[in-house]
Amino acid sequence: MKFPMACGWTARAESGVGAFVVPGGLLTARSTGETRQAVGICSLVLGVPVILFPTVITGLSLLAGHLCRQLTLPAFGIPGITVILIGGYLFRKHE
C-alpha cells in the first residue's frame, strides 16, 4: 500500500504498536503478579513510540491546517502518556 503523506505511515506504525498494547492489557485481567509486572515493563516500553511516531519518527503533515495534524497529536499523545503511567503502576505494584 502506498501512502503519499507521513500521516499514513504514522497510522500504520501506531496500529502495529497497538497490536502489542491491547493483548498486554488483556493479560492483566486474570494474571499473577509477575505477569502484571512484565506487562507493566512492556507498557512502559510501548508507550514511548506511541508518542514518538507522530512527533519525531514518522511525523505528520507539515501543513498546520490539516486534520491529521490537528487531531492526531492529542489523539496519540494522551493515550501514549496513559499507557506509560499504567505501565509504571503495574510495574511498581508487584505482589
C-alpha positions in Angstrom: 0.0 0.0 0.0 1.3 3.4 -0.9 0.9 6.4 1.5 1.7 9.8 0.0 2.0 11.6 3.3 3.7 10.9 6.6 0.4 10.7 8.5 -0.3 7.4 6.6 2.9 5.9 7.8 2.2 7.1 11.3 -1.2 5.5 11.3 0.4 2.2 10.2 3.1 2.3 12.8 0.6 3.2 15.6 -1.6 0.2 14.5 1.5 -2.0 14.9 2.2 -0.7 18.4 -1.5 -1.0 19.4 -1.4 -4.7 18.3 1.0 -5.3 21.2 -0.6 -3.0 23.8 -4.1 -4.4 23.6 -3.1 -8.1 24.3 -1.0 -6.9 27.2 -4.0 -5.1 28.7 -6.0 -8.3 28.4 -3.3 -10.3 30.2 -3.7 -8.1 33.3 -7.3 -9.2 33.9 -6.5 -12.6 35.4 -2.8 -13.0 35.9 -0.1 -13.4 38.5 1.9 -10.5 40.0 4.9 -11.4 37.8 2.8 -11.3 34.7 1.4 -7.9 35.6 4.9 -6.7 36.2 6.1 -8.0 32.8 3.1 -6.3 31.2 4.0 -3.1 33.0 7.5 -3.2 31.6 6.2 -3.8 28.1 3.7 -0.9 28.5 6.4 1.4 29.6 8.4 0.5 26.5 5.5 0.6 24.1 4.1 3.9 25.3 7.1 5.8 24.2 6.8 5.0 20.5 3.1 5.9 20.7 4.2 9.5 21.4 7.3 9.5 19.2 5.8 8.2 16.0 3.6 11.3 15.3 6.1 13.8 16.8 9.6 12.6 15.8 9.9 9.3 14.0 7.5 9.4 11.0 5.9 12.8 11.7 2.7 14.2 10.3 1.7 16.6 7.5 3.7 19.8 7.6 0.6 22.0 7.0 -1.0 23.2 10.3 -4.5 23.2 8.8 -4.6 19.5 8.0 -6.9 17.4 10.2 -4.2 14.8 10.7 -2.0 17.4 12.5 -4.8 18.9 14.5 -6.3 15.6 15.7 -3.5 13.1 15.7 -1.2 14.7 18.1 -3.7 14.8 21.0 -5.2 11.5 19.9 -1.9 9.7 20.3 -0.3 11.9 22.9 -2.9 11.3 25.6 -3.1 7.5 25.2 0.7 7.3 25.0 1.1 9.0 28.3 -1.7 6.9 29.8 -0.1 3.7 28.6 3.2 4.8 30.2 1.5 5.7 33.5 -0.4 2.4 33.7 2.7 0.5 32.8 4.6 2.3 35.7 1.7 1.4 38.1 1.7 -2.2 37.0 5.5 -2.4 37.3 5.6 -1.0 40.8 2.5 -2.9 42.1 4.3 -6.3 42.1 2.9 -8.6 44.8 
